[in-house]
Amino acid sequence: MQRHISEQGLALIRHFEGFQPRPYACPGGYQTIGYGHVLQAGEDYPADLTLRQAEALLREDAARASAAVDHLLPVALSPGQFDALASFVFNLGAGALQRSTLRQRVRRGEHEAAAREFLRWIYAGGKPLKGLLRRRLAEARLYETGSWP
């Protein structure tokens, strides 16, 4: 059975990504639009993106992130743990989770240590970013407690 990110997880992503109706370069240097949707080759939005379009892209991207978490971590997870990991993958990609100590700790059931691992992922371009620190703190809290705000 495939697990899915909850509305609470989507709210966390919306909060930290923010809505941008026009393409912009994210801190990682990727062309992005809507709620953190990375533009793919050939993907173009000549007019401002609507909230409805942004929500559809968010849900598609979150479904891919959820599928990656499901594939990489076929272990029992609480809804909060799953949402935190899906947000992490949404932001950093499945490859980051695949090769991370975070994944190893989750697989071993070391949940306190796993929550601390989120805080290692606060860098973009080799520099720590306050926005990434705030996001990772929220993800770690969601992972540990089941809520983030």
N, C-alpha and C positions, 0 to 999 in steps of 0.2 A: 504494500500500500504506500503510495507516495504522499509524503507530508507536504504541507503548504504553509507559507508564512501567514501569520494572522493579521488582522486589521491593526493590532498594536505594533507589530513589526513594520507594517507599511507606514504607519504614522511616524515611527522613528526615522525611517528613510526619508519621508517627506520633510520632516523637521530639519534634518541635517543637510539634505541636498538643496532644499529651497527650490522654488519654481522660477525658471528662466524661459521666457517665450522665444528667445533667439539664441542661436549657437554662441557658445563662449568657450574659452580654454579653461579647463578645470586646473587645480593646482598641480595635477600630474601631467598637464600639457595636452590632454585629449580634448577634442572638440565635443562638446556636451550640450544637451538641450533638455528642457522640461525638468523632471526630477532626477537629474543625474544620468540621463540616457546618453551613452557614448555613441556618437554618430559612426556608422559603418561606411565603408567605401560605397559610393553611389547613393547614399541616403541623403536626401535634401529636403529642407523645409523652407520654401521661398517666402511664405507668409508666417507671421507670428504663430507659434504653437498655442492651441487653446488648452484650457485646463482639462477638458475631456480627452484630447489627444495625449496630453502629458500623463494623465491617469492610465490610459490604455498602455502606453509605453512602460510606465512604472510597473504595472501588473505583469506584463510580458517579461520584463527584465527580472522582476522578483521571482517569477515562476522558474526562470532559468537558474537563478541563484538557489532557490529551494531544491531544484532537481540535483544541483551539484552537491549541496549539503547532504541530501538523501543518499547520493551515490558514494560520497567520500566518508560518510559517517553512518553506516548502517547499525547504529546502536540506539538504545533507548535514550530519548531526550525529552525534557519537559518542553511545553510550548515556548516558554521564555528562552530556554537554551537554544531551541531551534531558530526562533526569530532573531536572536542575537547573532548566531552564526550565518543566517541568511543575509542579514544586513552587512556583515563583514564581507561576505562573498560579493554582494551587490556592489560594494564600494571598491574592493581590492581585486576581485576576480577569483575564480576557482583555483587557479594555480597557486595563489598565495596560501590558501587553506591547505591545499594538497601537500605542500612542502613544509608546512609550519609545525612548530612544537605545539601550538594550540591544538591542532588535529591529533597529535600523538597523545596529549594529555586527556582530551575528550575520549578518545578510544579506550584509554586505560581507566576511565572513570575518575580521574583526578580533577574533580570539578573546581575546587578552590584554586588550584594551580592554573587550571585552564582559564578561569576568569582573569587572573593576573596577566596571562599571555596576550590578551587584547591590547594591553598598554604598550606592548613592544611595537605596535603598528601605527605610529603617530608621525611618520616621516614622509615627506614628499620632496623630491629633489635633494635628498640627503639632509634636509632640515626638519626639525620638529615643528608641527603646525598646531596652533591652539585649537582650531576647529576639529582637527583629527583627534586631538587629545580629548576634547569634550565628547566627540562621538564614541571613541573607544571606552571612555568612562561610562557612558550611557549603555553601550552594548554589554560591558562587564556587569553592570548593575542588573540589566535585564536578564543576563545569563544566570546570575546568582539568585535574584529575588523574584523574577517573573514580571517586574515592572521597571520602567526607566524614568518617567518624568519626576 
